[in-house]
Amino acid sequence: MSDTAKLDDKRDWRATFATYSHPRVIQFLFLGFSAGLPFLLVFSTLSAWLREFGISRTAIGFISWIGITYSFKFVWSPVVDRVPLPLLTRWLGRRRAWMLLAQSGIAGGLLAMSFCDPRTDLWHLVMFALVVAFSSATQDIAMDAMRIEATDESLQGATAATYQLGYRIAVLAASAGALYIAQFGSWPIAYQTMAALGLVGLLTTLSIAEPERREASGTAEREGKVADFAAGLGPLPRWLRESLIFLYGAIVCPFVDFFIRYGWMALVLLAFIGLFRLADIAMGVMANPFYIDMGFTLAQIANVSKIFGFVMSIVGALTGGALVFRIGAARLLVPAVIAMSLANLTFAAIAWIGEPNTLLLAGVISIDNLVTGMAGSVFIAFLSSLTNAAYTATQYALFTSIMTLPGKIIAGYSGWIVDTLQASHTFGHKFGGYALFFCYTALLGLPALILALVVRRQFEKETPPPLPKEG
């Protein structure tokens, strides 16, 4: 390589990592924290609280259905995308107004949960947890739309990476942080602390600028169809006429737009989105039970997963963002799918070894989190590129809802599969059932790999945006 080429390559990498210093990119570190904070507080952390207070596993399982809220957020995403909030929208803008309302619901819901005793106020606790989950899903809708609209294509990878970084920090606070506070203080203090951390999102929303509304090419023509639709309604009552126009513009147009832009490929894209994380989600449900059955203590699991897992997920997210900037998201989809499946095989390996080795556990968790972080940045950037700026919230909410739903459905059978395989004394090995289960989850990545190849071929003309030149 010539000296000139080396210098240009050095400048390219310098420009790549310089994207992380952009003000908009930094802002999404704090917004990502706000997005990640409530997630575990209505899932695994809440389950630990309920179990410690003697709530049955069956009841805890039913309560976990609160998570379905996230998978159906596309249902009310058109409202978040189009409906202005009294006073707030005029003051903050359409994205920040909904974000502020949702963040208030999260903080208020967590605070209300802290005053409930699961032994006597379980119903109220569940209702407040549902408020937190609904508010969190609503925040995701508005925040994802703002992230896509706030930066151009060259910064999508970097914003996805810092968003994930903030998200992971919040998950650490809501899991290990909340558990430590509950152990040395109490569960009410833990949830009150988490409610106070909700101020991070509120203050960030109030301090940043509303992104300019951008129109994608061809949007004007499609919006013109709304006017044609309105003209064809005839002499209907005003309230009914306005309701039908809203439904057509807010719900029908975003979905029609997606299929018009991508044609038959739209079905392939939706199938790929639903299958991309199938292997990862199906495996994740059985990870902690596997660690416990292996003989690892809760302290070992927490320390390794929260330290090694956290660090490697951050490294993965930032690396993924940098690779998206240099190579392009579509070109990285196939490697991402392969990496996630191979990561599952490392769990099969440690199951086959069958001894609780902390060093091996650290290695497996590090690989899994590194791969997940990288794949997350790639996939977020790719999904962002599929949206039309005129319908950002609705379309992105649809994508992220589809992304998790198939995995959650299949993951519900994970425990039954492991129990069946273990009962059959697979390979005559103590953990043979687990080993075969993790191999099975790796194979779940094959459909996504086939579709990734199709999607890659369709988007092969995609090129990463030009790197900024030095003056």
C-alpha positions in Angstrom: 0.0 0.0 0.0 1.4 3.4 -1.0 2.0 6.1 1.6 -0.9 8.1 0.0 -3.3 5.2 0.3 -2.2 4.6 3.9 -2.8 8.3 4.7 -6.3 8.2 3.0 -7.2 5.1 4.9 -6.1 6.7 8.2 -8.2 9.7 7.4 -11.1 7.4 6.5 -11.0 5.7 9.9 -10.5 9.1 11.7 -13.6 10.4 9.9 -15.5 7.2 10.8 -14.9 7.5 14.5 -15.4 11.3 14.4 -19.1 10.6 13.8 -19.4 9.7 17.5 -18.6 13.3 18.5 -21.6 14.7 16.5 -24.0 16.4 18.9 -27.0 14.5 17.6 -25.1 11.2 18.1 -24.3 12.1 21.7 -27.9 13.0 22.4 -29.0 9.5 21.6 -26.8 8.1 24.3 -29.1 9.7 26.9 -32.3 8.9 24.9 -31.1 5.3 24.6 -30.8 5.2 28.4 -34.3 6.4 28.7 -35.5 3.7 26.3 -33.7 0.9 28.1 -34.5 1.8 31.7 -38.1 0.4 32.0 -37.7 -2.8 30.0 -36.4 -5.1 32.7 -38.3 -3.4 35.4 -41.5 -5.0 34.1 -39.8 -8.3 33.2 -37.0 -10.1 34.9 -36.4 -7.6 37.7 -40.1 -7.5 38.5 -40.1 -11.4 38.4 -37.4 -11.4 41.0 -39.4 -9.1 43.2 -42.6 -11.1 42.9 -40.8 -14.4 43.5 -39.1 -13.1 46.6 -42.5 -12.1 48.0 -43.9 -15.6 47.4 -45.9 -15.1 44.2 -46.3 -18.4 42.3 -44.3 -19.1 39.2 -47.6 -19.6 37.3 -48.8 -16.1 38.2 -45.4 -14.7 37.3 -45.7 -16.4 33.9 -49.1 -14.8 33.3 -47.8 -11.4 34.4 -45.0 -11.7 31.8 -47.6 -11.3 29.1 -47.3 -7.6 29.8 -44.4 -7.8 27.3 -46.9 -8.4 24.5 -47.5 -4.6 24.7 -44.1 -4.1 22.9 -45.0 -6.5 20.1 -48.3 -4.6 19.2 -47.1 -1.0 19.5 -47.6 -0.7 15.7 -51.4 -0.6 16.5 -51.3 2.9 18.0 -48.1 4.1 16.2 -50.3 6.0 13.6 -51.7 8.0 16.5 -48.2 8.9 17.8 -47.1 9.7 14.2 -50.0 12.0 13.3 -52.0 13.2 16.3 -50.8 16.4 18.0 -51.0 16.7 21.8 -52.8 19.7 23.2 -50.2 22.4 24.2 -47.3 20.0 24.2 -47.0 19.6 20.4 -47.0 23.4 19.9 -44.4 23.8 22.6 -42.0 20.9 21.9 -42.9 19.6 18.4 -44.6 16.3 17.5 -41.8 13.9 18.4 -40.6 15.5 21.7 -44.2 16.0 22.8 -45.0 12.3 22.7 -41.6 11.4 24.2 -42.2 13.7 27.1 -45.7 12.3 27.8 -44.4 8.7 27.6 -41.4 9.4 29.8 -43.8 11.0 32.4 -45.8 7.8 32.3 -42.8 5.7 32.8 -41.5 7.6 35.8 -44.9 7.9 37.3 -45.7 4.3 36.8 -42.4 3.1 38.4 -43.0 5.4 41.4 -46.5 4.0 41.8 -45.2 0.4 41.6 -42.8 1.2 44.5 -45.8 1.8 46.8 -47.3 -1.6 46.1 -46.9 -4.8 48.1 -47.1 -7.8 45.8 -48.7 -9.9 48.7 -51.6 -7.5 49.1 -51.6 -5.2 46.1 -50.7 -7.5 43.2 -53.5 -6.3 41.0 -52.5 -2.7 41.4 -48.8 -3.6 40.9 -49.7 -5.3 37.6 -51.8 -2.4 36.4 -49.0 0.1 37.1 -46.5 -2.2 35.4 -48.8 -2.2 32.4 -48.8 1.6 32.4 -45.0 1.5 32.4 -44.9 -1.0 29.5 -47.4 0.9 27.4 -45.6 4.2 28.1 -42.3 2.6 27.2 -43.6 1.2 24.0 -45.0 4.6 23.1 -41.7 6.2 23.9 -40.0 3.7 21.5 -42.3 4.7 18.7 -41.6 8.5 19.0 -37.9 8.0 19.8 -37.2 5.7 16.9 -38.9 8.1 14.5 -36.9 11.0 15.9 -33.6 9.1 15.6 -34.3 8.4 11.9 -35.4 12.0 11.2 -32.7 13.7 13.3 -29.7 12.6 11.2 -28.9 11.8 7.6 -27.9 8.4 6.4 -24.2 8.9 7.1 -24.9 9.1 10.9 -27.5 6.3 11.2 -24.9 3.7 12.2 -23.4 6.0 14.8 -26.7 7.0 16.3 -27.8 3.3 16.4 -24.5 2.5 18.3 -24.8 5.3 20.9 -28.5 4.5 21.3 -27.6 0.9 22.1 -24.8 2.1 24.4 -27.3 4.1 26.4 -29.8 1.3 26.3 -27.3 -1.2 27.7 -26.2 1.2 30.5 -29.9 1.5 31.5 -30.4 -2.3 31.4 -27.4 -2.6 33.7 -29.0 -0.1 36.1 -32.4 -1.8 35.9 -31.0 -5.3 36.5 -27.9 -5.4 38.6 -28.4 -1.9 40.0 -32.0 -2.6 41.1 -31.1 -6.0 42.6 -28.3 -4.5 44.6 -30.5 -1.7 45.9 -33.2 -4.2 46.8 -30.7 -6.5 48.6 -29.1 -3.7 50.7 -32.2 -1.5 51.0 -35.7 -2.6 49.8 -37.7 -3.1 46.7 -39.6 0.1 47.1 -36.4 2.1 47.4 -35.1 0.2 44.2 -38.1 1.3 42.2 -38.1 4.8 43.5 -34.5 5.1 42.5 -35.4 3.8 39.0 -38.2 6.3 38.8 -35.7 9.1 39.6 -33.4 7.8 36.8 -36.4 8.5 34.5 -35.5 12.1 34.8 -32.5 11.5 32.5 -35.0 11.1 29.6 -37.2 13.9 30.6 -34.4 16.4 30.9 -32.8 15.3 27.6 -36.1 15.6 25.8 -36.6 19.2 27.1 -33.0 20.2 26.2 -32.7 18.9 22.6 -34.1 20.3 19.4 -37.0 18.9 17.4 -35.8 17.5 14.1 -37.0 19.1 10.9 -39.7 17.3 9.1 -38.4 15.7 5.9 -40.4 14.6 2.9 -39.3 11.6 0.9 -39.5 11.5 -2.9 -42.9 10.6 -4.1 -44.6 11.4 -0.9 -46.5 14.4 -2.3 -48.1 12.2 -4.9 -49.1 9.6 -2.3 -50.4 12.4 0.0 -52.4 13.6 -2.9 -54.3 10.4 -2.8 -55.6 11.4 0.7 -57.1 14.5 -0.9 -58.7 12.3 -3.6 -60.0 9.9 -1.0 -61.5 12.9 0.9 -63.1 14.2 -2.2 -64.8 10.9 -2.8 -66.4 10.7 0.6 -69.4 12.8 -0.4 -71.7 14.6 2.0 -70.9 12.7 5.1 -71.1 14.2 8.6 -68.0 16.3 9.4 -66.9 14.1 12.3 -67.2 10.9 10.3 -65.5 12.5 7.3 -62.5 13.7 9.3 -62.2 10.4 11.1 -62.1 8.5 7.8 -59.5 10.9 6.3 -57.3 10.4 9.4 -57.6 6.6 9.3 -56.7 6.6 5.6 -53.7 9.0 5.9 -52.3 7.6 9.2 -52.9 3.9 8.8 -53.6 2.9 5.2 -51.0 5.2 3.5 -47.9 4.1 5.6 -48.5 0.4 4.8 -49.5 1.0 1.1 -46.4 3.2 0.8 -44.1 0.4 2.0 -45.6 -2.1 -0.5 -45.6 0.4 -3.4 -41.9 1.2 -2.8 -40.7 -2.4 -2.5 -43.3 -4.4 -4.4 -43.0 -8.2 -3.9 -39.8 -7.6 -2.0 -41.9 -6.1 0.8 -43.1 -9.6 1.8 -39.5 -10.9 1.8 -38.3 -7.9 3.9 -41.1 -8.5 6.5 -40.3 -12.2 6.7 -36.6 -11.4 7.1 -37.3 -8.9 9.8 -39.4 -11.4 11.7 -36.7 -14.1 11.4 -33.5 -12.1 11.9 -33.4 -12.5 15.7 -35.2 -15.8 15.9 -32.1 -17.8 17.0 -31.1 -15.2 19.5 -34.5 -14.8 21.2 -35.2 -18.5 21.3 -31.9 -19.2 23.0 -32.1 -16.3 25.4 -35.0 -17.7 27.4 -33.1 -20.7 28.6 -29.7 -19.0 29.2 -30.2 -18.3 32.9 -31.8 -21.7 33.8 -28.9 -23.3 32.0 -26.3 -21.4 34.1 -28.1 -22.4 37.3 -28.4 -26.1 36.3 -24.7 -26.1 35.5 -24.0 -25.1 39.1 -23.1 -21.4 38.8 -24.2 -19.3 41.7 -26.4 -16.2 41.1 -23.5 -14.0 42.1 -21.3 -15.6 39.5 -23.9 -15.2 36.8 -24.6 -11.6 37.7 -21.0 -10.6 38.0 -19.9 -12.2 34.7 -22.9 -11.2 32.7 -23.0 -7.7 34.0 -19.3 -7.0 33.7 -18.1 -9.0 30.7 -21.5 -9.0 29.0 -21.9 -5.3 29.4 -18.4 -4.3 28.2 -18.5 -6.6 25.2 -22.0 -5.5 24.2 -20.8 -1.9 24.2 -17.7 -2.8 22.1 -20.0 -4.7 19.7 -22.4 -1.9 19.3 -19.7 0.7 18.6 -17.9 -1.6 16.2 -21.1 -2.4 14.4 -21.9 1.3 14.0 -18.4 2.0 12.6 -18.8 -0.9 10.1 -22.1 0.3 9.0 -20.6 3.7 8.3 -17.8 2.2 6.2 -19.4 -0.8 4.5 -23.2 -0.2 4.6 -25.9 -2.0 6.6 -27.2 -4.3 3.9 -23.8 -5.8 3.2 -23.4 -6.8 6.9 -26.7 -8.7 7.2 -25.4 -12.1 6.2 -22.3 -11.9 8.5 -24.6 -10.8 11.3 -27.0 -13.8 10.9 -24.1 -16.2 10.7 -22.4 -14.7 13.8 -25.5 -15.0 15.9 -26.0 -18.6 15.0 -22.4 -19.5 15.7 -22.6 -17.7 19.1 -25.4 -20.1 20.1 -23.0 -23.0 19.4 -20.6 -21.7 22.0 -23.4 -22.4 24.6 -23.7 -26.0 23.2 -19.9 -26.4 23.7 -20.0 -25.3 27.3 -23.0 -27.6 27.9 -21.0 -30.5 26.5 -18.1 -29.8 28.7 -20.5 -30.0 31.6 -18.4 -28.3 34.4 -19.1 -24.9 35.9 -16.0 -23.1 34.7 -16.2 -19.3 35.4 -13.6 -18.5 32.7 -15.5 -20.5 30.1 -18.8 -18.8 31.2 -17.1 -15.4 30.8 -15.9 -16.3 27.3 -19.3 -17.5 26.1 -21.1 -14.5 27.5 -18.5 -12.2 26.0 -18.9 -13.7 22.5 -22.7 -13.7 22.7 -22.9 -10.0 23.8 -20.2 -8.9 21.3 -22.1 -10.5 18.5 -25.5 -9.2 19.7 -24.2 -5.7 20.0 -22.7 -5.7 16.5 -25.8 -7.3 14.9 -28.1 -4.8 16.8 -26.3 -1.7 15.3 -26.4 -3.3 11.8 -30.1 -4.2 12.0 -31.2 -0.9 13.5 -29.5 1.0 10.7 -30.9 -1.3 8.1 -34.5 -0.9 9.4 -34.0 2.8 9.5 -33.1 2.8 5.8 -36.4 1.1 4.9 -38.7 3.8 6.3 -40.2 6.7 4.5 -39.6 10.0 6.3 -43.3 10.8 6.0 -44.4 7.7 7.9 -41.3 7.1 10.1 -43.1 6.2 13.4 -45.7 3.9 11.9 -43.4 2.0 9.6 -40.5 1.6 12.1 -43.0 0.5 14.9 -44.3 -2.2 12.5 -40.7 -3.4 11.8 -39.7 -3.6 15.4 -43.0 -5.3 16.4 -42.5 -8.0 13.7 -38.8 -8.3 14.7 -39.7 -9.8 18.2 -43.1 -11.5 17.8 -42.0 -14.8 16.1 -39.1 -15.2 18.5 -41.3 -14.7 21.6 -43.8 -17.2 20.3 -41.2 -19.9 19.6 -39.3 -19.1 22.8 -42.4 -20.0 24.8 -41.7 -23.6 23.9 -38.0 -23.5 24.8 -38.5 -24.9 28.3 -40.6 -27.8 27.1 -38.0 -28.7 24.5 -35.2 -28.7 27.0 -37.2 -30.8 29.5 -38.1 -33.3 26.7 -34.5 -33.6 25.6 -33.2 -33.9 29.1 -35.7 -36.6 30.0 -34.6 -38.6 27.0 -31.0 -38.7 28.3 -29.7 -37.3 25.1 -26.3 -38.8 24.3 -26.2 -40.2 27.8 -24.8 -36.9 28.9 -25.9 -34.8 31.9 -26.4 -31.7 29.8 -26.9 -33.4 26.4 -30.4 -32.0 26.2 -29.1 -28.5 26.6 -26.3 -29.1 24.1 -28.8 -30.3 21.5 -31.2 -27.4 22.3 -28.5 -24.8 21.6 -27.7 -26.6 18.3 -31.4 -26.4 17.5 -31.5 -22.7 18.2 -28.4 -22.2 15.9 -30.3 -23.9 13.1 -33.2 -21.5 13.6 -30.9 -19.0 11.9 -30.9 -20.8 8.6 -34.2 -19.2 7.3 -32.9 -15.8 8.2 -29.6 -16.6 6.4 -31.4 -17.6 3.2 -33.5 -14.4 3.3 -30.5 -12.3 4.1 -28.8 -13.5 0.9 -31.9 -12.5 -1.0 -32.1 -9.1 0.7 -28.4 -8.5 0.2 -28.7 -9.2 -3.6 -31.6 -6.8 -3.8 -29.7 -4.1 -2.1 -26.3 -4.8 -3.7 -26.3 -1.4 -5.3 -26.3 0.2 -1.9 -23.1 2.1 -1.2 -22.1 3.7 2.1 -22.3 7.5 2.1 -19.1 9.3 1.2 -16.8 10.0 4.0 -16.4 13.7 4.9 -13.2 15.1 3.4 -10.7 17.0 5.5 -10.2 20.6 4.6 
